[in-house]
């Protein structure tokens, strides 16, 4: 496959996944902000969301205050913000348009219709009237995009590059979400907490799980109260949890094997090593060495993996 075609497919999938992840984070933050809490606590939640995407400085240059309205405007409709839903859906559509001949008609039409409908919904004021419903729509369109890809595309190299892009982006996002959110509420880690603290923690951890469609999964797997260490275990080490780090790396390695070439041996080795660390790790070991340190190292290794994939398969970055 031509490197330029592989590049468009890889980034089309990454941008679509990023749009969904941004919608998930905005939705859970919006739902959490409706809980009884001080203005300061609510502001910290929105600051945390900007921190996940490393956009705090850019946001500060554009807006005077961190508020729900400003952050949602910046993260949804601001086309100059590369992580906004608008920028991601536009980029996904442009990458799809560049390789229309490689995609099935259904895949292309899904991408194109998503972009057109997104702009129509923004124009009708849906975001302001019902943010939760708007974010659900974005998630649904991402699900539809993946489903159409699975259901209509030949499972050849084009398919594998789409899958690599999807799961590399998902791994990055889950790690960022965990890293930031686990610092937001910590009373359960530090001895006695008031009943009010414990009630807030329950809603906080529930919100984190819901942001990755993991609330019902947690109940099914652990069958007890929500504990921070169990949330971490589910989202890091459980290979049967679709948005966990372990599940994402399994998919990345499997699809990398199917497109391997003469120069990709080192990238595949690093991906396999990272998967093995998750496969044979334990949450006790991770917490003992520090969750933040573990996730920071994981993000570095995922970024390194992305650079290796670009070097081995995609269009070289100039400059």
Protein Blocks (a to p, Z undefined) as FASTA:
>chain_A
ZZklmmmmmmmmmmmmmmmmmmmmmmmmmmmmmpgcdfklmmmmmmmmmmmnopmmmmmm
mpmbdcfklmmmmmmmmmklmkbmklmmmmmmmmmmmmmmmpcfklmmmmmmmmmmmmmm
mmnommmmmmmlmmmmmmmmmmmmmmmmmmmpccdfklmmmmmmmmmmmmmmmmmmmmmm
mmmpmklmnojadfklmmmmmmmmmmmmmmnopmmmmmmmnopacdfklmmmmmmmmmkl
mkbmklmmmmmmmmmmmmgcfklmmmmmmmmmmmmmmmmgcfklmmmnopklmmmmmmmm
mmmmmmmmmmmmmccdeZZ
